[in-house]
Amino acid sequence: MTWRGSTTILERILACLPYLLPLISAVGFGYSLFRQFPALQILFLPLQPVMLIYSILGQYGELIVFFALFLLVVRNEKVPHFIRFNTMQALLLDIVAYLCGIILRLVALPGIVFAIQTLSTTIFLGIVAAALFSIIQSLLGRYAEIPAISDAVYMQVR
């Protein structure tokens, strides 16, 4: 159910696209899981073209895409609220993934490899679950309510 009017099919599809960012960020956390379950990599094959574009853009590709989405979509009042909301929520999920990566690098010690792998897998599953939930809700034309993150999105998107 949308609280700002109905959404079209095109708006629903466009609202799903920004969730590629947190999914791509989450892939880095899933390597230990991919080694244990190689068949799981097949599910992430559709992300390969987007990851290739990021590699072409270079080291700052993700940052460029992040600011482009923020400035051109989230801050643009002409874009429907549904798309702006989902874009901002995807950007916040991407920020969470980025911060988790920094924290994991800071606490990575040689003696706690198993704990780091477990934490990485948990982060991977959490980001993927939140992104998939949001994509499904967006395709249904509903606002995906993720605790704490959605509250921050509502403060940013008016």
N, C-alpha and C positions, 0 to 999 in steps of 0.2 A: 504494500500500500504506500502510495506516495502522498506526501503532505503538501506538495506544491503543484498539484495538478497531475495529469496523466503523462506518461512517457511514450514516445514512439519507439518502434523497433530499432531505428538508427541510433537514437539516444541511448538505448540499452546496450547496444553493441559498442558504441563509443565510450560508454562508462566502464566497460570491461577492459579495454585496452591498456589503461595505465597500470593495471595489476600485473602486467608483464614485468615491470620494474622490480617489485619485491620478489617475484618468482625467480628472476635472474639472480638477484642478490642471494636468495636462499640456496641456489644450486651449490655455491661455494661451501655451505655448511653440510651438505649431504654427501660428500665424497666417501666418508667411512661407511655410510649406509649403502651407497652405490656399489662399493666393493663387496659388501655382504650379500646384496641382492641386485645382481647385474641387470635383471629384467626391469627393474625400476627406472633405469636410464631411458628406456623406450618411451616412457610417459613424458620425458622432458625433451625429446627430439624436436617437437614443434618450436621450441625456443631457440634452436640453433641459428636460424636466420637473424633473429634479433641480437643474439650474442655476437654474431659475425659483424653486424653493423656497429656494435659497441667497440669491437676490436679495431675496426676501420677508423672510427672516430678517435681512437687513441686513449691515452690515460685519462683524459678529462671528458670522455664521451658521456659517461653516466651523469656527471655534474652538469654538462650542457643540456642534456635531456631533462634533468631535474628542474633546472631554472627555466627552461623553455615551457615546460608544463605548468610550473607555478605561475609564471608571469603571463603566459598567453592563454591559459585555461582558467586556473583558479581565480585569478584577479580580474578576469574579464567578465563584467556583468552581463554581457550579451550572450554568453554561453549559458545554456539551461542549468539551473541549480543542481539537478540530478547528476549531470556530468561533472560539474565543479566539485560537488561533494565527494564523488567516487575518486576523482583525480587526487584531491587532497588526502583522502584516506589512504590511497595507494602510496602517495609520497611519504606519509607518516609511517606506514609499514616499512618502506624502504629505509627511512631514517633509523627505525628500530633495528633492522637487520645490520645496517652500517655500524651502529653503536655496539651491538652485540659482537661484531667482528673485532672492533677495537678492544673491547674488554677481554675477549678470548686471547688476543695477541699479548695483552698485558700480563695475563695470569698464566700463560703457557710455560710450564716448567717441565723439564725432561721426566721427572718422576710421576707426573700426573696425566700421562697421555690418555689413559682410559677415561678419566674424568672429563678431559677436554673433548674426547670423541663423543661421550655420552651427552655432554652439554651442547655440542655442535648438532648432534642428531635431534635433540629436543628443540633447539632453535629452528632447525630446518623444518621439522614437522609442524611447529607452531606457525611459522610464517606461511608455509604452504597451505595449512588448514584455514588460516584467516583469509588468505588471498582467494582460495577456492570458494569459501563461504561467501565472500563479497562478490565474486563473479557470478555465482548462482543467484544470489539475491538481486544483483543488477540485471541479469537476464530476465528475472521475473518482474522487474520494474519496481522493486522495493529498495529502501535504504538499508544497507547492511549495518546493523548496530553492533559494533565491537566495543566492549567496555573500555573506558578511558580514551581510546583512540577516537571514537566517534564524537565524544564530548569535545575533544580538542579540535576536531574538524568543524563542528558546529560553531565554535568560537571564531574560526578563521573564515568560514564561508557564510556569508549573510544572504 
